């Protein structure tokens, strides 16, 4: 199979189910941003400090492919086979967040992103996750989208924030808190 088909040369692409839409369609933007997020999760997974988290980060990537496939499916198409998200996917992230938070000091101030390259990768992934969530919510305003997608993205951004904090601690990097000018 060739990687190029030339069918997108006019600015249109096909959804799963066959419908052709503009590449500027909100649905395309939403699943394209999921793809961008997935790439950043891959970058996080590739960091040496995340070897012990590799399986979970791969699981997240798998779920993001599920979300992408769901968003890429033509609304109302019932005969398209694709995986689904489950409440257990949310619960897994929640357990991981709770476990990481139990190892961290209480958060009393906003934290400035940075301190170490890996921590910065977490914050970039977190902010792309939030943008993804906004794209999906935009799409929800005009078309039906399963609410579990927004819940998963919301939970994932929380996971990425806490992961950044834990990595800071693991690396012995001081968290820099935001102190507003008065």
C-alpha positions as CSV (number, residue, x, y, z in Angstrom):
1,X,0.0,0.0,0.0
2,X,1.3,3.4,-0.9
3,X,1.5,6.1,1.7
4,X,0.2,8.8,-0.7
5,X,-3.2,8.5,-2.4
6,X,-3.5,12.0,-3.9
7,X,-7.1,12.0,-2.7
8,X,-6.4,14.9,-0.3
9,X,-4.8,17.2,-2.8
10,X,-7.9,19.3,-3.1
11,X,-8.1,19.9,0.6
12,X,-10.6,17.2,1.4
13,X,-10.3,13.9,3.3
14,X,-12.5,11.0,4.1
15,X,-13.9,10.0,7.4
16,X,-14.3,6.4,8.4
17,X,-17.5,5.6,6.7
18,X,-16.7,7.3,3.5
19,X,-17.9,10.9,3.8
20,X,-15.6,13.5,2.3
21,X,-15.0,16.7,4.4
22,X,-12.7,19.7,4.3
23,X,-9.4,19.2,6.0
24,X,-10.3,22.3,8.0
25,X,-13.4,20.6,9.4
26,X,-13.6,20.7,13.3
27,X,-13.7,16.9,13.3
28,X,-10.4,16.8,11.4
29,X,-8.9,19.4,13.7
30,X,-10.0,17.4,16.8
31,X,-8.5,14.1,15.7
32,X,-5.5,15.8,14.3
33,X,-4.8,17.4,17.7
34,X,-5.3,13.9,19.3
35,X,-2.5,12.7,16.9
36,X,-0.3,15.6,18.0
37,X,-0.9,14.8,21.6
38,X,-0.1,11.1,20.9
39,X,3.3,12.1,19.5
40,X,4.1,14.1,22.6
41,X,3.1,11.1,24.8
42,X,5.5,9.1,22.6
43,X,8.3,11.6,23.4
44,X,7.6,11.3,27.1
45,X,7.6,7.5,26.8
46,X,11.0,7.6,25.2
47,X,12.6,9.4,28.1
48,X,14.9,7.2,30.2
49,X,13.2,8.2,33.5
50,X,9.9,6.9,32.2
51,X,11.1,3.3,31.7
52,X,9.0,2.2,34.6
53,X,6.0,4.1,33.2
54,X,6.4,2.9,29.6
55,X,3.6,0.4,29.7
56,X,1.1,2.9,31.1
57,X,2.2,5.6,28.6
58,X,1.8,3.0,25.8
59,X,-1.7,2.3,27.1
60,X,-2.5,6.0,26.9
61,X,-1.2,6.1,23.3
62,X,-3.5,3.1,22.5
63,X,-6.5,5.0,24.1
64,X,-5.6,8.1,22.1
65,X,-5.7,6.0,18.9
66,X,-9.2,4.8,20.0
67,X,-10.2,8.4,20.5
68,X,-8.8,9.4,17.1
69,X,-10.7,6.5,15.4
70,X,-13.9,7.5,17.2
71,X,-13.5,11.1,16.1
72,X,-12.6,10.1,12.5
73,X,-15.8,8.1,12.2
74,X,-18.6,9.6,10.2
75,X,-21.4,10.5,12.6
76,X,-24.2,8.0,12.6
77,X,-22.2,5.2,10.9
78,X,-23.0,2.1,12.9
79,X,-21.2,-0.5,10.7
80,X,-17.7,0.9,11.2
81,X,-15.7,-1.3,13.5
82,X,-13.5,0.5,16.0
83,X,-12.5,0.2,19.7
84,X,-14.3,2.1,22.4
85,X,-13.2,3.8,25.6
86,X,-14.5,2.4,28.9
87,X,-14.9,3.7,32.4
88,X,-12.0,1.5,33.4
89,X,-9.8,3.7,31.2
90,X,-10.7,6.7,33.4
91,X,-10.3,4.7,36.6
92,X,-6.8,3.6,35.5
93,X,-5.7,7.3,35.2
94,X,-7.4,8.2,38.4
95,X,-5.5,5.4,40.3
96,X,-2.2,6.5,38.8
97,X,-2.9,10.1,39.7
98,X,-3.8,9.1,43.3
99,X,-0.7,7.0,43.6
100,X,1.6,9.7,42.3
101,X,0.0,12.4,44.5
102,X,0.5,10.2,47.6
103,X,4.3,10.6,47.0
104,X,4.2,14.4,46.5
105,X,3.9,17.3,48.9
106,X,0.6,19.1,48.8
107,X,0.3,21.7,46.0
108,X,-0.1,25.2,47.5
109,X,0.9,27.4,44.6
110,X,0.8,27.4,40.8
111,X,3.9,25.8,39.3
112,X,5.9,27.3,36.4
113,X,6.5,24.7,33.7
114,X,10.1,23.7,33.4
115,X,13.1,22.8,35.6
116,X,14.2,19.9,33.4
117,X,13.7,18.9,29.8
118,X,11.5,15.9,30.7
119,X,9.4,18.0,33.0
120,X,8.9,20.5,30.2
121,X,7.9,17.6,27.9
122,X,5.2,16.7,30.4
123,X,3.9,20.3,30.5
124,X,3.9,20.5,26.7
125,X,1.9,17.2,26.5
126,X,-0.5,18.6,29.2
127,X,-1.2,21.8,27.3
128,X,-1.6,20.0,24.0
129,X,-4.0,17.7,25.9
130,X,-6.0,20.7,27.1
131,X,-6.1,22.1,23.5
132,X,-7.3,18.7,22.3
133,X,-10.1,18.8,24.9
134,X,-11.1,22.2,23.7
135,X,-11.2,21.0,20.1
136,X,-13.4,18.1,21.1
137,X,-15.7,20.4,23.1
138,X,-16.0,22.7,20.0
139,X,-17.0,19.7,17.9
140,X,-19.5,18.6,20.5
141,X,-21.3,21.9,20.1
142,X,-22.2,21.0,16.5
143,X,-22.2,17.2,16.4
144,X,-22.7,14.4,18.9
145,X,-19.5,13.2,20.5
146,X,-19.3,10.6,23.3
147,X,-18.8,12.4,26.6
148,X,-16.3,9.8,27.8
149,X,-13.8,11.3,25.3
150,X,-13.8,14.7,27.1
151,X,-13.6,13.0,30.5
152,X,-10.6,10.9,29.4
153,X,-8.8,14.0,28.0
154,X,-9.6,15.9,31.2
155,X,-8.2,13.1,33.3
156,X,-5.2,12.7,31.1
157,X,-4.2,16.3,31.4
158,X,-4.4,16.0,35.2
159,X,-2.3,12.8,35.0
160,X,0.4,14.7,32.9
161,X,0.5,17.5,35.4
162,X,1.0,15.2,38.3
163,X,3.5,13.1,36.3
164,X,5.5,16.3,35.7
165,X,5.6,17.0,39.4
166,X,6.6,13.4,40.2
167,X,9.4,13.5,37.6
168,X,10.7,16.8,39.2
169,X,10.8,15.0,42.5
170,X,12.5,11.9,41.0
171,X,15.1,14.1,39.4
172,X,15.7,16.3,42.5
173,X,14.5,19.4,40.5
174,X,13.0,22.2,42.5
175,X,9.5,23.1,41.5
176,X,9.4,26.8,40.7
177,X,6.2,28.3,42.0
178,X,4.5,31.3,40.5
179,X,4.7,34.4,42.7
180,X,2.6,37.2,41.2
181,X,3.9,40.7,41.2
182,X,2.1,42.9,43.6
